[in-house]
Structures are given as C-alpha cells and as structure tokens.
C-alpha cells in the first residue's frame, strides 16, 4: 500500500521498492529459491542482461565514472528487484493476490488524493514541511519564491514527476480492480482511478504526462480491436524511435517548429533547441557514445536575455537533461546502446504476445505509456523514473495471479503457465 501511495511522492518509490524486493527475496528463498533462476532463462532476460553489462562497460569512459557506475548499478539492482517480485508473485495464491491487489489500490487512491490536494492547494503541504520541518527543495529562484525567510510559492513544475509516476502506475492499478467484486464497487474504483489521475494530469504542467495518458488510452482502445495489430504497430514504433532518434530529434528544429508562438517557449519549444544540439553531438562518437550520464557534462548556462533578465531558451544549446531518452541513449551509449535497447523492447513485446488477452492488452497500454514518457522525459537515469518503471512492470506480474485474469479458460491458463517464465518481459518494456 505504501509503495503505491508513493506514486504521489515518487522520490520514495526506489527505497520502498527495495524494501518490497527484500521481503520478496525472503519469501522466494523460503518457498522456491530456484525460481528466480528459471525466470532469468528467457530472451527478455538475456537482452536486458546484455544491456546492463554494456552500461558497466560504457561507464568506464563516462565523464563522471563514479556517477556512471552508480547509475549502471541502480539499473542492475532494480532489475534484480523485479525478478524477485515476479518470482514472489508467481508463488502467490489467488487469495493472497487479491489481498495485495486491494492494498495496492488503496495505496494508489491515497497517493492520487494527496497529489490532487497538492495541485489544488498550490503545494500547501510541501510549503508547510519546507517552512517548519525540513527543506524539501533547493532555494533556486526557478523553483521557489521566498518572502521573509518563508517559502510562499513553489513552481508548479515541481509536481510533474509526481503526476508522471501516477500515470505509469495507472494501468496495473486498473487490472488490480478485478480483485474487487463485480458491480458498483468495481466500477466506482475504476472511475475514481481514471478521473483522479486524469484530473491530476489536467491540473499539472506536465506535458509528458498528458502525452503518456493519451498514448495509453489510444493503445488500450486499439488493443480492444486487435491485439496483433497493436503489437505490430508498437514494434514498428519502437524500431523507428530507437534507430532513427537522431534525425527525428533534429527534425522539429529543421522544420522551424521552435518559431511557433503558440507553443510554450520554456518547455516544448525549448526542447527543440536542445534536441537539435544533442542530435548534432551524436556524430562525434556515434558508435560508443560519450559515456553514461555524459549529457550533464555538456550543460552550459544559457545567455541572459537583457530584456527579461532571465536565461534565454531560444538558442541552440545542450541541456542539463536531454529531454528525450532515445536521443540520450544515442548520445551517451552510442549505436551499440541503441541496438541493445532495441533488442530489449522487441523481446518484451514478443513475450507479451503469450499472455492472456486482457493482460496482453494492458501490457501494450503500459508499454505505450512508458515510451511516451521517454519521448519527452527529462533523463533516462532519474532514479525515481527507473524505480517507477520497474515497480509498474513488476506490478503486472502480481495482476497476472488474480483469478479474473489468470483463470478464464484452460487454454489461457496454459498460456499463463508458459508465460510465467517469460513474464519478466514486461519488466523491461
């Protein structure tokens, strides 16, 4: 419950995910210690392992080796956590799965309610904590407004990551609603989840969350019509985004989209300048990349606009974040990293094809949400984002144990049994 409630406070997710993985490890060791090894014997696990190994190799030429190895270790640790949670979920009885699913639902509803209150009250809780308990954010002019030594206002974009994490956890939570008895209670829960998260998205300044919410809804709708067509479209999109990220990243600037006055200059339009610069830098080390976490080393402060006294975003420049994880992959990991990432996604999509229909459709929806977050997300190595992704996909494995999803027909039960060992797929989508 606490892990899902942290969807509204995503910086807590990695720590809580680690605690949950520790509990799962104890459960698995006591019941079936060899299960995690069996789960690792899949194409998805092999593709993910190759990607992680390369992260450690790539970190040796990172501008900040310590930071590079730390991020590679973070990915490795989260991957192990997902394996342990997947194994623990596979050992759960139907009743245990129901209890855990209901707890997760309660947690996400609490987290969503908290975030909605923060959005409506202009972060009253965060301001109170910062003024009377502990300073939550640095006192940069961009983030907070201070009067008489008190934080009187916080920038609304501070909550963008909170909204994004809720969107990532929404799909598995909708599956968890099947743990409730069919009828008004279940419908009310689904409505509360969708409306609550939808309101958070609309009230926030997170364009990434809007894009992800819409992408997930569209893919879920398409999956209801044809699972095969959805899988093929997602695979095609994944290939295009990973292999053609560089020319696609430069395209908006080349087309002059940064000149459109109706686009927010400090968010959307500014990305076009950063993407163009980043795409140009890829050519310097196209095969191996400049090293994991190297984007931060390129960052320079933008020139001050004499009219406004603020930094100008209308100039080709590197950003502290690439604002596109596919471009960032090419810049930092090079063509090798992009190809390995391609293999991870395609292996995951292929494995999802063996899941029961509702699970499969939901997995495609979560895949689309994850990709949409990556298209305009700040940084692929953000610990909260990696934790939220790992947690969302491992939650899908618990959902697979719910009777309403796992026990529809004998044929589907057979599929689920076969895909139990391949279920890790979703973890790395």
Helices and strands as residue ranges (DSSP letters): H 2-5, G 6-8, G 10-12, H 13-31, H 35-39, H 43-58, G 59-61, H 65-90, H 94-120, H 124-132, E 144-147, E 150-154, G 156-159, H 160-176, G 177-179, H 184-203, H 207-225, H 227-243, H 245-254, G 257-259, H 268-282, G 283-285, H 295-298, H 325-352, H 357-376, H 383-399, H 403-406, H 410-420, G 423-428
